Amino acid sequence: MAAKLISTGFRHTTLPENYVRPLSNRPCLSDVSPLEDFPIIDLSSTERSRLVQQIHQACSRFGFFQVINHRVSKETIDGMVSVANEFFSMSMEEKMKLYSDDPTKTTRLSTSFNVKKEEVNNWRDYLRLHCYPISKYVHEWPSKPPSFKEVVSRYSTEVRELGFTIEELISESLGLEKDHMRKVLGEQGQHMAVNYYPPCPEPELTYGLPAHTDPNALTILLQDATVCGLQILIDGQWFAVNPHPDAFVINIGDQFQALSNGVYKSVWHRAVTNTEKPRLSVASFLCPADCAVISPAKPLWEAEDDEAKPIYRDYTYAEYYKKFWKLLDGEEKREEMLDAICKETGSDTIHWRRGSGPQEPGFETIEERFSGMKEYGWLEIELGEYYVGFDEEELEMSVLETREGGWKGGIFKGSRLG
């Protein structure tokens, strides 16, 4: 198990075979240029309208931006960096007490991304922590270094407030009320990935993290102040995001792309390695409540045309996240994950009548109609106290009983997904 971690202090002279990417999937580092006009937004500005405009331009063009004067104290940031470096410098024996390759664990040290499923690994170790509510998770966090819990608690609290500030600006930048997005997202979850990328003997053959978009709402990244590694994809070209002193990198996740009706983009990004220095980054993720219904506000998609409709169907975050991991576990291509899960590319309607269950004659008709929709893939809807599900693997329709033990009539609109 210990061999799975790469933060051992050992300097490899060649890249181990399990990290070598196929020729068609390597970074091509010589083709990457620095992103010269990357937005840097000063949150101390008293011109609210200008801030809102800058957020709109950054989110619609890049999906990424940096913020300065963000009210997360330098003491808090320096403490987070110090305790993270101290953690990864601990003995292997001490670190392995937290090791797990179970992605459902709320506190764990691991390596790569989804090490149990991957054929090729990524040159990264990471510490994953759930951070909200702190009182629920802090007892799971590392007890070494001794200051870890205190420092990380303070950091995650201040970063959460920064995230809420950004979400309010995003709401206003879309022409909505300041608190619109926070109301939609509900009681947001928060987790953190403390990433450690050791020096890599052959950076051109592997990734720290391969290209991906973030499935959550908002990501707040503390970059290593001295080592560049973050790259983003713009118009088919990869660009390097150089660290800016005392700045956080903010990026739009899949949920804000859906909530903005595609106006703002959840942009592809990746982490690359280098031969000389280790690189540390701290990514904080704000996630909608599981029950949050992700649906763009009507002003973002309504038009005079009566046929106007949102790009994405309504869904809950719990539904999205479950499907997200199913796609990953199936090793399907990650291209346009949001579209594959939630985009409306067709529809059908099923009618059913009131009855007491499968013994009713009308139930057979429903089963037949669901059978005819197998090509539509994954479908589910929750209406009041009853639930209808269409399982993409079993290709069967199921109705879960209501409290009265019966089922109700209605109309089910199923969308073609992916």
N, C-alpha and C positions, 0 to 999 in steps of 0.2 A: 504493500500500500504506500509506503514512504516514497517509493520510486515515482509515484504519480505526481508528486510535487516537484516543482523546478526551482523553488526559492531555497535552495540548499547551500548556496555559497560556492558551489562547484562551477568552474568556468569550462563549458564545453568548447572543444576546438572544432567539432563538426556537429551538424544538426542531427539528432536522433531520427531514425527513419519514420517513426510514427508522427513526426511533425512536418514532414516534407509534403507540400501540396503538389497536385498534378500540374503539369506545364500550363494547362489552360486556366489554372486558378491560382496564379501567383501575383504578388503585388505590383510588379513592373515599376519599381521605385524611381527609376530614371525618368519616367513620364510624369511625375508629380511635381507641381509647382506650388510655391507659397500663395495663399489667398490674400492678395494685397488689399482688397477693399472690404474685408470682413467687418461687419458692423460692430462697433463698440458703443454701447449706449450708457450714458451717465445718468444713473437713477436719482442723483441729487438735483437734477434740473427742476426749476420751479415752473417751467413752461409745460404744463400737462399735455396740451394739444400737440406740442412738438414730440414729446415722448411717445404718445400714442401713434403718431405718424411714423416715427422711427421703428416702432414695434411692428406696425403693419408692413412696412417695406421689407424688414428683415425676415418676417415669417412667411411672406408671400414669395420672396425671391430665394432665400437661402434655407429657411426652416431652422436656422442656427443664428445665434448672435452672442456677443459677450456683454456682460454688464460690469460696470465699475461703480464705486460709491454706493454699494448695495446694502450697507448696514450690518453685514456679517463682520464682526470685529477681526482685526488682524491677529489679535491674541487667540481668538477661537480657531482661526484658520491655521496658524502656526502650531497650535496645540494638536490639531487633528493630523497634520502632516507628521509631526514628531512622533506621536503615539502609533501611527500607522507604520512608519519606518521601524520603530522599535519592535512592533509586533512581528514583522516579517524577518527581523534580525534574530529572533529567539531561536532556541535550539529546535531541531526537527522533532525531538521527543515531545517538547512542550506544544508545538503547533499541531502535531498529529492528534492531540486530545480533542481538537475541534474538527478534524477532517471528516467529510462525508461526501459521497457522490449521489445522495438522495436530494433531488431538486425541491422536494416539498418541505424540507427542514427550514425553519425560520432563522436559524443561526448555524452557519457552517463555513468551514474552510474547504476550498476545493481547487480544482485546476481546470484549465481549458474553458469549456462552456457547459456542455452536457456530456461529460466524459464517458458515461455508460453507453451512449448511443453513437458517438462519433467514430468514424473510420480514421480521420486525421485530426490530431489534437492541435490546440492553439497554445502559443508560447505565453501563457499567463497563469498565475495563481491569483486567487481572490478570496476575500472574506465577505460573505453575504450576511447582512443583518437586517432584520425587520425593526423599524424605529418608531412606529406609532400604533397604539399609544406606548410611550416609553415604559410605563409601569408594567405593561404586559410582557415585555420582551427583555428588559434590561438584565434580569436574573440569568438569562441564557448567554449573555455576552461574555467575552473573555475576561477573566479576572487578572490576567497579566497582559501587558504591563499594569501595575497597580492603579494608575490614573486613567486607564482606558475608559471605564464606564462613565466617569465624570466628564471627561473631555468629549467623548462621542455624544453623550446626552446633550451637552451644551451646543455642540456643532449641529446636530440634527434638528434641534429646536430652532436655532437661528436660520438655518437653511429652509426650513418649512415656512417660516414667515416670509422669506424672500420669494419662495415659490408662489405664495398667495398674492404677493404684490405683482408678480409677473402675470398671473392669471387674471387679475383685475385689469391690467393694461391690455391684455389680449382681448378681453371682453369688449372694452371700449374701442379698441382698434377695429373691431368688426361692426361697430355701430350699435352695440348692445349695452344694456345697463352694466355698471361696474361689477356687480355681484352675480351676474348671470351665470358665468361658467362655474363659479364655486357652488351655486345652488344646484346646478345640473350634476356636478361631480359628487356631491354629497360629502359624507365624512371620509375624506381621502386617506387611503393607506399610504405608507411611506416605507421604502426600504433602501438599502445602501449596498453598493459593491465597492469595496476597497481593493483596487486592482494593483497587482505587482508584476511588472514585466522585467525579468532579469536580462542582462546583456545576452544577445543572441548571436551565435557564431555565423549564421547565414540568413540574415533578415530577408533576403530576396526570395527565399524558399518557403516562407511561412507567414502567419499573421499572429499578432497579439489577440485580436478579435477580427473575424472576417466581416465583410459588409453585411449590414443589417439595419433595420429601423427599430425604434423602440415601441413596444406594445402599449405603454402606459400613456399618461396625459402629458407630463412635463418632466424633463430630465435636467438636473443642475449638476454640472461637472466642474470639479476642482482639478485643473490640469497640474502636472508637474511643472514647476516654474522654470526649469532649466533644460528639459528634454521634450522635443516635439514628437508626437506619435499619433495624434488625432488627424484623420483625413475625412473630407466630405465629398460627395459626388454632386457635381453641378454640370448640367448639360452634357453628361457622358464623360466628363473629365474629373479626375481626382485632384483635390487640392489639399495642401497641408495647412492646418490651423495652428499657427505659432502661438505659444503661450504669451499672455499679456500680464504684466505685473498686477497682482491683487484683483484679478478678474475671475468671474465665473463664466463658463460657457453654458448657454441655455439652448436646449433643442426641443422642438415640437415633436410629440409622440403621435402614434397612430390615432389616439382618441381625439386630439385637437384637430387633426386633419378631417376626421369625420364630423366633429362638432362645427367646424367652419364650412362644411359642405364642400371641401376640397380647395377652398381659397388658400389655406395654409397647408404646407407640405411637411409630412414626416419624411425626412431626407435620409438617404442611405449614407452611412458612415462606417468607419473601420478604425482599428488601431494597428499600427505597424511597430516593428521593433528596430533596435540598432545594436551595433557591436560593442559600443563603448561603455554605456552607462545604464544602470537600472532606471526604470521609469515607474513612478507611482501616480495613480489618479484615484479620485474619490467621486463616484457617481451616485447622486441621490435621485430617487424616482418617486414622483407623486402619482398615485394611481386612483382612479375613480373608486367609489364604494362598489362592492360587488353588485348591489341592487340598482346602481345608477343606470338610468336609461339614456343611452347615447343617441341623441337625436338633434340635428341642427335646428336652430331657431327659425321660425317661418320667414322672417325678413331676409334670411340668407338664401332662400331658394324660391320664394313666391314670386310670381310674375303675372302679367296680365293674361298670359296663356293659361287656360284652365288645366292644361295637361302637365304643367310644371310640377316637379316632384324632387325630393332630395336625391342626391347621388347614392347615398347609402341608406339601407333599411334601418329601422330602429332596432336596437339590441341592448342587452344588459352587458356590463363589463364582465361579469362572471361568465356569461355565454361566450364572449369574445376570447377571454383568456383560456378557457377550456379548449376551444377550437384551435387557438394559437399553438398550444402545446401538442395537440393531436397532429397538426401539420408538421411540427418539428420532429416529433417522435416517429412519424412516418417517413422522415427524411425527404419530404417533398421540397420542391424548390421554394425559396422564401420570397421570390419576386412578387411584389405587390400583395403582401400578406393581407392587408386591409381589404383590398378588392376581392381576394379569394374568399374571405370570410363573410363580408358584409355588403358587397356592392349589389345593387339591383340590376340584373341583366335580363329579367323576364319574370313573369308571374302567372299564377293560376289561382282558381278559387274553388274551394270544396265546400259544399253545403251539407249539413247534417241536421237531424231532427232530435227532439228530446226523447230520451229513453232511459232505461235502467242499466244498460251495459251490453256486452257482446251478445247476449241472448236475444236482443231485440233485432227484428228483421232489418231495420235500417242500418245497423252496424256493418253488415256485410257489404253494403254499397260503399260505405266510407272506406273500408279496407281495399275494395277494388279501385277506388279513385286514388288512394294513396299509392297503390301498386303502379298505377299509370304515371305517377310522378317520380319514380325511382331516379330518373335521370337528373332530377333537380338537386339531389344530394342531401345536404344536412338541413333539416327544417325543424323548427320548434316554436311554440307560442304559448304564452301564459295569459289566461284571461280570467280575472277574478279568482274564484276558488277552485277552478279546474284547469287541467293542463293537458295539452296534446303534444306528443313528441313523435318525431320521425327519425329513427336511428339510422345514421348513414352506413353503419356496418351491417346491421341485421336487416335493413330495408323493411322495417315493420312499423306500423302505426300503433301507438299505445295511448290509451286514455287512462289517466290516474283518477281514482274515484274522488268525488267531492265529499264533504262531511256528511251529506245525506246519502251517500252510497250510490248516487246515480250519475248521469252525465247530461249535459245540456246541449241544446241546438245552437247553431250560429253559423258564421262564415269564417273560414280560415283562408287567408291569402298567403301562399307560399312563394318565395322568391327563388329563382335559380341562383345558386351560389357557386362561384368559381367556374 
